[in-house]
Amino acid sequence: MPGVVLRAHVAARQVRITAIGDLHASNAHLLLKMAVAALRSYPVTCLEIDLAGLGSIDDVGSSALEVCRRHCRSRKISFRVTGLAKAVRAAIIAAGQHHVLQRPQRRMLTGPSGPRSTLGCRTTGHATTSPRPHVHPKWLCHKAF
């Protein structure tokens, strides 16, 4: 059974792990080891797993991605999977791990008036809770502090 080659690249508080080959039960633990080691070794805010070079993935490989996502979530680190071929995406969905493919939520700042995004209101120049500041209701666009 063909193996997998994993490469890690660390830059600007982000770790990108690139997988090339086939991710199966015999080698899925290597992805977990590399991800956990990278997150412990570097002060990162984002883990990206690039699967563009992946030929196939099985249920255990999909579960390894889920464990990486949970590990990132417990450390409040952004997690994303990129470069998916249609066959790999279908295999992940068939394994029941479709939530691994969801895009990460925008990071929110918390202030005296509750959570706010980093976007500013275009009309008054202060932060709002809306990701689209030109479409939010007026009651979200007030200065409470």
N, CA and C of each residue as an Amber inpcrd file, in Angstrom:
protein
   435
   0.8470000  -1.1790000   0.0000000   0.0000000   0.0000000   0.0000000
   0.8930000   1.2420000   0.0000000   0.6720000   2.1770000  -0.9130000
   1.4940000   3.3880000  -0.9610000   1.3410000   4.2010000   0.3120000
   2.3920000   4.9150000   0.6450000   2.3860000   5.7070000   1.8690000
   2.0440000   7.1570000   1.6160000   2.3150000   7.9590000   2.6190000
   2.0610000   9.3870000   2.5420000   3.3360000  10.1320000   2.9110000
   3.5680000  11.2380000   2.2390000   4.6850000  12.1190000   2.5670000
   4.0720000  13.3810000   3.1530000   4.5330000  13.7680000   4.3400000
   4.0250000  14.9580000   5.0140000   5.1350000  15.9830000   5.1090000
   4.8170000  17.2140000   4.7440000   5.7750000  18.3130000   4.8430000
   5.1270000  19.4360000   5.6340000   5.8780000  20.0130000   6.5620000
   5.3660000  21.1290000   7.3630000   6.1170000  22.3940000   6.9970000
   5.3680000  23.4740000   6.8840000   5.9400000  24.7870000   6.5990000
   5.3800000  25.7610000   7.6290000   6.2700000  26.4420000   8.3330000
   5.8560000  27.3780000   9.3710000   6.2220000  28.7840000   8.9190000
   5.2330000  29.6640000   8.8910000   5.4740000  31.0590000   8.5240000
   4.3780000  31.9320000   9.1020000   4.7600000  33.0590000   9.6560000
   3.8280000  34.0850000  10.1270000   2.7190000  33.5210000  11.0070000
   3.1090000  32.7720000  12.0430000   2.1600000  32.2210000  13.0160000
   1.1480000  31.2720000  12.3900000   1.5550000  30.6220000  11.3050000
   0.6910000  29.6600000  10.6320000   1.5220000  28.4220000  10.2890000
   0.9420000  27.2550000  10.5100000   1.5780000  25.9960000  10.1290000
   0.7710000  25.4030000   8.9840000   1.4590000  25.0780000   7.9050000
   0.8070000  24.4090000   6.7680000   1.4410000  23.0320000   6.6220000
   0.6060000  21.9980000   6.7310000   1.0600000  20.6230000   6.5330000
   0.5340000  20.1710000   5.1830000   1.4390000  19.7410000   4.3180000
   1.0750000  19.2690000   2.9920000   1.1810000  17.7530000   2.9770000
   0.1190000  17.1020000   2.5400000   0.0910000  15.6410000   2.4500000
   0.1300000  15.2310000   0.9840000   1.0500000  14.3230000   0.6580000
   1.1980000  13.8170000  -0.7070000   1.1670000  12.2960000  -0.6410000
   0.3280000  11.6800000  -1.4440000   0.2210000  10.2210000  -1.4680000
  -1.1670000   9.7660000  -1.0670000  -1.2310000   8.7410000  -0.2240000
  -2.4980000   8.1730000   0.2370000  -2.5220000   8.1650000   1.7570000
  -3.5940000   8.6730000   2.3370000  -3.7360000   8.7360000   3.7850000
  -4.6930000   7.6340000   4.2270000  -4.1240000   6.5830000   4.8280000
  -4.9120000   5.4100000   5.2150000  -4.6300000   5.0510000   6.6660000
  -5.2450000   3.9820000   7.1250000  -5.1180000   3.5430000   8.5100000
  -3.6700000   3.2700000   8.9090000  -2.8540000   2.8430000   7.9580000
  -1.4700000   2.4960000   8.2830000  -0.5840000   3.7100000   8.5190000
  -1.0190000   4.9100000   8.0710000  -0.1470000   6.0690000   8.2180000
  -0.8610000   7.3270000   8.7230000  -2.1280000   7.2400000   9.0900000
  -2.8720000   8.4170000   9.5560000  -2.3070000   8.9660000  10.8610000
  -1.7280000   8.0980000  11.6780000  -1.1480000   8.5570000  12.9440000
   0.0010000   9.5320000  12.7260000   0.6600000   9.4590000  11.5700000
   1.7650000  10.3710000  11.2800000   1.2720000  11.8090000  11.1300000
   0.1010000  11.9850000  10.5380000  -0.4930000  13.3170000  10.4170000
  -0.7750000  13.8970000  11.7980000  -1.3260000  13.0620000  12.6770000
  -1.6190000  13.5280000  14.0390000  -0.3490000  13.9200000  14.7750000
   0.6700000  13.0810000  14.6740000   1.9330000  13.3740000  15.3590000
   2.5370000  14.6810000  14.8660000   2.5310000  14.8710000  13.5500000
   3.1250000  16.0850000  12.9980000   2.3310000  17.3210000  13.4070000
   1.0140000  17.2400000  13.3600000   0.1850000  18.3870000  13.7150000
   0.3610000  18.7550000  15.1920000   0.3060000  17.7760000  16.0760000
   0.4430000  18.0410000  17.5040000   1.8340000  18.5850000  17.8210000
   2.8730000  18.0170000  17.2060000   4.2400000  18.4990000  17.4400000
   4.4060000  19.9410000  16.9620000   3.8260000  20.2660000  15.8150000
   3.9410000  21.6260000  15.2870000   3.2040000  22.6220000  16.1790000
   2.0240000  22.2430000  16.6590000   1.2490000  23.1480000  17.5090000
   1.9010000  23.3530000  18.8660000   2.6110000  22.3540000  19.3470000
   3.3080000  22.4970000  20.6240000   4.6230000  23.2530000  20.4860000
   5.2430000  23.1800000  19.3190000   6.5740000  23.7690000  19.1220000
   6.5490000  25.2440000  18.7360000   5.4920000  25.6910000  18.0910000
   5.4400000  27.0520000  17.5630000   4.2080000  27.7820000  18.0800000
   4.3350000  29.0870000  18.3320000   3.1590000  29.8740000  18.7480000
   2.3330000  30.2570000  17.5240000   1.4390000  29.3830000  17.1120000
   0.6780000  29.5980000  15.8800000  -0.7690000  29.9580000  16.1910000
  -1.4260000  30.5780000  15.2170000  -2.8390000  30.9020000  15.3260000
  -3.6640000  30.1550000  14.2910000  -2.9940000  29.4300000  13.3630000
  -3.7200000  28.7460000  12.2980000  -2.9880000  27.4670000  11.8950000
  -3.7260000  26.3890000  11.7530000  -3.2060000  25.1470000  11.1930000
  -3.9540000  24.8800000   9.8990000  -3.2040000  24.7810000   8.8150000
  -3.7920000  24.4950000   7.5060000  -3.2500000  23.1640000   7.0210000
  -4.1330000  22.2770000   6.6140000  -3.7260000  20.9870000   6.0630000
  -4.0730000  20.9920000   4.5810000  -3.0500000  20.9370000   3.7610000
  -3.2170000  20.9890000   2.3060000  -3.2340000  19.5650000   1.7610000
  -4.3630000  19.1780000   1.1720000  -4.5320000  17.8230000   0.6570000
  -4.5200000  17.7890000  -0.8730000  -3.9160000  18.7810000  -1.5090000
  -3.9000000  18.8470000  -2.9710000  -3.1590000  17.6560000  -3.5810000
  -2.1490000  17.1570000  -2.9140000  -1.3810000  16.0400000  -3.4390000
  -1.8610000  14.6840000  -2.9720000  -3.0030000  14.6600000  -2.3050000
  -3.5210000  13.4080000  -1.7640000  -4.2880000  12.6420000  -2.8370000
  -3.9470000  11.3730000  -3.0080000  -4.6260000  10.5430000  -3.9940000
  -5.8930000   9.9190000  -3.4640000  -5.8410000   9.4190000  -2.2240000
  -7.0220000   8.8040000  -1.6160000  -6.9330000   8.9150000  -0.1050000
  -8.0860000   8.7410000   0.5220000  -8.1780000   8.8100000   1.9800000
  -9.2560000   7.8210000   2.4170000  -9.0390000   7.1660000   3.5630000
 -10.0610000   6.2460000   4.0640000 -10.6950000   6.8200000   5.3360000
 -11.5120000   6.0240000   6.0030000 -12.2140000   6.4880000   7.1920000
 -11.2640000   6.8960000   8.3130000 -10.1830000   6.1610000   8.4780000
  -9.2290000   6.4820000   9.5400000  -8.4990000   7.7890000   9.2230000
  -8.1750000   8.0110000   7.9620000  -7.5610000   9.2770000   7.5680000
  -8.4890000  10.4460000   7.7990000  -9.7830000  10.2590000   7.5120000
 -10.7810000  11.2990000   7.7690000 -10.9080000  11.5590000   9.2620000
 -10.8560000  10.5100000  10.0490000 -10.9230000  10.6660000  11.5020000
  -9.6910000  11.3920000  12.0370000  -8.5420000  11.1730000  11.4150000
  -7.3240000  11.8820000  11.8210000  -7.4860000  13.3870000  11.5980000
  -8.1310000  13.7680000  10.5010000  -8.4070000  15.1800000  10.2680000
  -9.3300000  15.7420000  11.3440000 -10.3240000  14.9600000  11.7530000
 -11.2450000  15.3950000  12.7960000 -10.5220000  15.5670000  14.1310000
  -9.6090000  14.6680000  14.4500000  -8.8520000  14.7880000  15.7000000
  -7.9760000  16.0430000  15.6600000  -7.3810000  16.3300000  14.5160000
  -6.5960000  17.5650000  14.3700000  -7.4840000  18.7890000  14.5780000
  -8.6880000  18.7630000  14.0060000  -9.6230000  19.8860000  14.1610000
  -9.9980000  20.0780000  15.6290000 -10.2700000  18.9820000  16.3260000
 -10.6230000  19.0780000  17.7480000  -9.4640000  19.5890000  18.5900000
  -8.2620000  19.1460000  18.2540000  -7.0820000  19.6060000  18.9820000
  -6.9040000  21.1150000  18.7900000  -7.0990000  21.5770000  17.5810000
  -7.0050000  23.0210000  17.3050000  -8.0950000  23.7830000  18.0490000
  -9.2920000  23.2400000  18.0430000 -10.4050000  23.9060000  18.7150000
 -10.1590000  24.0230000  20.2130000  -9.5650000  22.9980000  20.8100000
  -9.2890000  23.0510000  22.2450000  -8.2170000  24.0870000  22.5800000
  -7.3390000  24.3820000  21.6240000  -6.2960000  25.3840000  21.8210000
  -6.6710000  26.7490000  21.2460000  -7.8930000  26.8690000  20.7380000
  -8.3950000  28.1070000  20.1240000  -7.5190000  28.5450000  18.9560000
  -7.2090000  27.5720000  18.1150000  -6.4120000  27.8010000  16.9080000
  -7.3070000  27.5440000  15.7090000  -7.2080000  28.4030000  14.7140000
  -7.9940000  28.2480000  13.4970000  -7.5180000  27.0080000  12.7340000
  -8.4550000  26.2560000  12.1580000  -8.1360000  25.0310000  11.4210000
  -8.8380000  25.0550000  10.0790000  -8.1190000  24.6910000   9.0250000
  -8.7600000  24.5880000   7.7160000  -8.0720000  23.5250000   6.8730000
  -8.8810000  22.9210000   6.0030000  -8.4040000  21.9180000   5.0560000
  -8.5280000  22.5310000   3.6730000  -7.4530000  22.4970000   2.8930000
  -7.4550000  23.1070000   1.5640000  -7.0170000  22.1010000   0.5150000
  -7.2200000  22.4630000  -0.7500000  -6.7280000  21.6770000  -1.8730000
  -7.3620000  20.3140000  -2.0300000  -8.6610000  20.2310000  -1.8620000
  -9.3340000  18.9350000  -1.9250000  -9.7090000  18.5650000  -3.3550000
  -9.3690000  17.3570000  -3.7560000  -9.8740000  16.8080000  -5.0110000
 -11.2980000  16.3070000  -4.7570000 -12.0700000  16.1570000  -5.8130000
 -13.4590000  15.7170000  -5.6560000 -13.5580000  14.3510000  -4.9910000
 -12.6620000  13.4360000  -5.3550000 -12.7020000  12.0870000  -4.7810000
 -12.3740000  12.1110000  -3.2900000 -11.4110000  12.9360000  -2.8940000
 -11.0390000  13.0370000  -1.4810000 -12.1680000  13.6890000  -0.6920000
 -12.7690000  14.7430000  -1.2510000 -13.9090000  15.3910000  -0.5920000
 -15.0600000  14.4020000  -0.4050000 -15.3480000  13.6170000  -1.4300000
 -16.4270000  12.6290000  -1.3500000 -16.1280000  11.5660000  -0.2960000
 -14.8760000  11.1450000  -0.1830000 -14.5080000  10.1360000   0.8050000
 -14.6380000  10.6820000   2.2310000 -14.2810000  11.9410000   2.4260000
 -14.4060000  12.5560000   3.7520000 -15.8800000  12.6800000   4.1370000
 -16.7050000  13.0860000   3.1950000 -18.1380000  13.2090000   3.4630000
 -18.7610000  11.8410000   3.7190000 -18.3480000  10.8240000   2.9380000
 -18.8670000   9.4680000   3.1250000 -18.4790000   8.8950000   4.4930000
 -17.3280000   9.3250000   5.0190000 -16.8940000   8.8550000   6.3350000
 -17.6170000   9.5790000   7.4690000 -18.4600000  10.5560000   7.1260000
 -19.2100000  11.2800000   8.1490000 -18.4370000  12.4030000   8.7980000
 -17.3620000  12.8550000   8.1910000 -16.5270000  13.9080000   8.7600000
 -16.6760000  15.2200000   7.9910000 -17.8730000  15.4960000   7.4820000
 -18.0900000  16.6690000   6.6370000 -17.8160000  17.9830000   7.3580000
 -17.9400000  18.0180000   8.6880000 -17.6950000  19.2460000   9.4300000
 -16.2220000  19.6590000   9.4080000 -15.3230000  18.7390000   9.0480000
 -13.9080000  19.0780000   8.9060000 -13.7190000  20.0480000   7.7430000
 -14.6120000  19.9920000   6.7650000 -14.4800000  20.8050000   5.5630000
 -15.0640000  22.1980000   5.7140000 -15.7340000  22.4910000   6.8090000
 -16.3450000  23.7990000   6.9830000 -15.2810000  24.8630000   7.1740000
 -15.5710000  26.0310000   6.6460000 -14.6500000  27.1580000   6.8020000
 -14.6810000  27.6400000   8.2530000 -13.5330000  28.0980000   8.7670000
 -13.5160000  28.5780000  10.1450000 -14.3250000  29.8600000  10.2970000
 -14.9010000  30.0390000  11.4770000 -15.6480000  31.2510000  11.7730000
 -14.6870000  32.4200000  11.8960000 -15.1820000  33.6080000  11.5820000
 -14.3830000  34.8090000  11.7430000 -14.1050000  35.0110000  13.2230000
 -12.8800000  35.3730000  13.5430000 -12.5120000  35.6040000  14.9220000
 -13.2060000  36.8590000  15.4440000 -13.7940000  36.7660000  16.6100000
 -14.5310000  37.8900000  17.1780000 -13.7730000  38.4690000  18.3600000
 -13.8400000  39.7650000  18.4950000 -13.2740000  40.4580000  19.6430000
 -14.3860000  40.6680000  20.6580000 -14.0490000  40.6070000  21.9310000
 -15.0490000  40.8240000  22.9610000 -14.7250000  42.1140000  23.6920000
 -15.7050000  42.9650000  23.8060000 -15.5350000  44.2450000  24.4860000
 -16.6420000  44.4550000  25.4930000 -16.7610000  45.6670000  26.0330000
 -17.7790000  45.9380000  27.0310000 -19.1990000  45.7620000  26.4990000
 -19.3890000  45.9170000  25.2040000 -20.7440000  45.7880000  24.6590000
 -20.9890000  44.4220000  24.0380000 -20.1170000  43.4440000  24.2760000
 -20.2960000  42.1050000  23.7340000 -19.3730000  41.8460000  22.5610000
 -19.5920000  40.7300000  21.8420000 -18.6970000  40.3880000  20.7480000
 -18.8270000  41.3620000  19.5820000 -17.6820000  41.6990000  18.9990000
 -17.6520000  42.5840000  17.8400000 -16.6670000  42.0060000  16.8370000
 -16.9290000  42.1870000  15.5890000 -15.9480000  41.7950000  14.5860000
 -14.9260000  42.9070000  14.4650000 -13.8590000  42.6620000  13.7430000
 -12.8270000  43.6660000  13.5710000 -13.1810000  44.6580000  12.4800000
 -14.3080000  44.4580000  11.8070000 -14.7360000  45.4060000  10.7920000
 -15.3420000  46.6380000  11.4500000 -15.1730000  47.7660000  10.8460000
 -15.7490000  48.9850000  11.3850000 -17.0080000  49.3710000  10.6340000
 -17.8810000  50.0920000  11.2850000 -19.0810000  50.5950000  10.6400000
 -18.6740000  51.7000000   9.6720000 -19.1090000  51.6230000   8.4590000
 -18.7080000  52.6070000   7.4550000 -19.3130000  53.9790000   7.7140000
 -20.4450000  54.0010000   8.3730000 -21.1000000  55.2910000   8.5580000
 -20.5710000  56.0450000   9.7600000 -20.1990000  55.3500000  10.8320000
 -19.7700000  56.0480000  12.0350000 -18.3390000  55.7410000  12.4520000
 -17.6820000  54.7660000  11.8340000 -16.2830000  54.4940000  12.1130000
 -15.9970000  53.6860000  13.3630000 -16.9410000  52.9230000  13.8760000
 -16.6700000  52.0790000  15.0300000 -17.0600000  50.6320000  14.7200000
 -16.6470000  49.7170000  15.5960000 -16.8530000  48.2860000  15.3480000
 -18.3230000  47.9180000  15.4900000 -18.7450000  46.9050000  14.7390000
 -20.1100000  46.4000000  14.7940000 -20.0810000  44.8930000  14.9350000
 -21.2430000  44.2900000  15.1420000 -21.3190000  42.8350000  15.2170000
 -21.6030000  42.2240000  13.8630000 -21.8440000  43.0120000  12.8650000
 -22.2100000  42.4990000  11.5470000 -20.9850000  42.2960000  10.6730000
 -20.8710000  41.1320000   9.9900000 -19.7510000  40.9570000   9.0720000
 -19.9170000  41.7950000   7.8060000 -21.1320000  42.2940000   7.5320000
 -21.3880000  43.1620000   6.3830000 -21.9040000  44.4920000   6.9260000
 -21.0130000  45.4300000   7.2270000 -21.4160000  46.6190000   7.9620000
 -22.4310000  47.5020000   7.2630000 -22.5660000  47.4310000   5.9580000
 -23.5100000  48.3000000   5.2770000 -24.9320000  47.7590000   5.2800000
 -25.1680000  46.5690000   5.8710000 -26.4940000  45.9630000   5.8490000
 -27.0440000  45.7380000   7.2580000 -26.3600000  46.2010000   8.2840000
 -26.8150000  45.8880000   9.6400000 -27.8630000  46.8870000  10.1290000
 -28.7120000  46.4630000  11.0810000 -29.7220000  47.3570000  11.6340000
 -29.0770000  48.4830000  12.4460000 -29.7930000  49.5740000  12.6020000
 -29.2570000  50.7330000  13.3220000 -28.9540000  50.4330000  14.7870000
 -29.7590000  49.5440000  15.4120000 -29.5300000  49.2840000  16.8300000
 -28.2130000  48.5740000  17.0820000 -27.5930000  47.9300000  16.0640000
 -26.2750000  47.3190000  16.2200000 -25.1640000  48.3510000  16.0750000
 -25.5010000  49.5170000  15.5680000 -24.5100000  50.5110000  15.2070000
 -24.5100000  51.6740000  16.1910000 -24.4850000  51.3830000  17.4740000
 -24.4400000  52.4680000  18.4280000 -23.2200000  52.2960000  19.3230000
 -22.7500000  53.3790000  19.8440000 -21.5970000  53.3360000  20.7450000
 -22.1000000  53.1230000  22.1630000 -21.7630000  51.9820000  22.7330000
 -22.2040000  51.6770000  24.0910000 -21.0920000  51.9450000  25.1100000
 -19.9580000  52.4100000  24.6370000 -18.8420000  52.6400000  25.5610000
 -18.1330000  53.9040000  25.2160000
